[in-house]
């Protein structure tokens, strides 16, 4: 009975990863590409420091979806375990995924801080909201995240795991593995970003309630309200998606519950669900912006319509050039 239950739970866990992961991957990558398209197409966003942070976040969200969700789907391929094809692929995949996670969280933290500055009543603080500073901050954060994730290249390898009878890509250095398990994942990638996002999100929300009483150009006021609303809703969604995953991850990593096979199988199902919920953070921004911002919906439709009109114009020009040759 117990072995049958464990087999069924493992099967459920695999199906959750396969089907929900595929949906999240398709919607997340397409939504990320559309977000990048909108932010790069409109001058309003190209000149906004907050949009710059969200643009960088969207780029690395796509990288995380491809390196995280897509690879998790391949792990359940019946023919070959694509995650254990070579030590080179193992180490560089770990490095790539960790870099994308760190940069994505850092950029979103910058976005929440930026909107706090943008809605602040003190002009001196509002001066920090400029595109040059945003680009410099993101460049510095990318370099730091690359260096911080570099140990994965040298300290990851393929090892045979006796319990699972599979070859897995793991960190082989005990010191770095402890740093990853007790500092990097729980603190650097979870507690610190959530604290910054939650704190500055609340401060920006308070400032947003006071912005109507300030003498600010109406175009700037509407843009600040739009971006602040987008960032605040995404901040709430981020806390709701990351916190459950962090709780389940902590139970699996820091307790002895997994020593029991049945409990381990149940936690595997929960971990699969919470992991897919966690990946929604990387897949959801575009759809959050569409839902909470009417202005963003209009901007998105404007960009799509402009692309369609430009394509139609190029088609007509090409036809006009070809037509005389047919007579």
Secondary structure, DSSP 8 states (H G I E B T S, - for coil): -HHHHHHHHHHHHHHIIIIIHHHHHHHHHHHHHHHHHHHHH-HHHHT-HHHHHHHHHHHHHHHHIIIIIHHHHHTT-SS--GGGS-HHHHHHHHHHHHHHHHHHHHHHHHHHHHHHHHT-S-HHHHTT--HHHHHHHHHHHHHHHHHHHTHHHHHEEEEEETTTTEEEEEE--HHHHHHIIIIIIIIIIIIHHHHHHHHHHHHHHHHHHHGGGS---HHHHHHHHHHHHHHHHHHHHHHHHHHHHHHHHHHHHHSSGGGSHHHHHHHHHHHHHHHHHHHHHHH-HHHHHHHH-HHHHHHHHHHHHHHHHHHHHHHHHHHHHHHHHH-
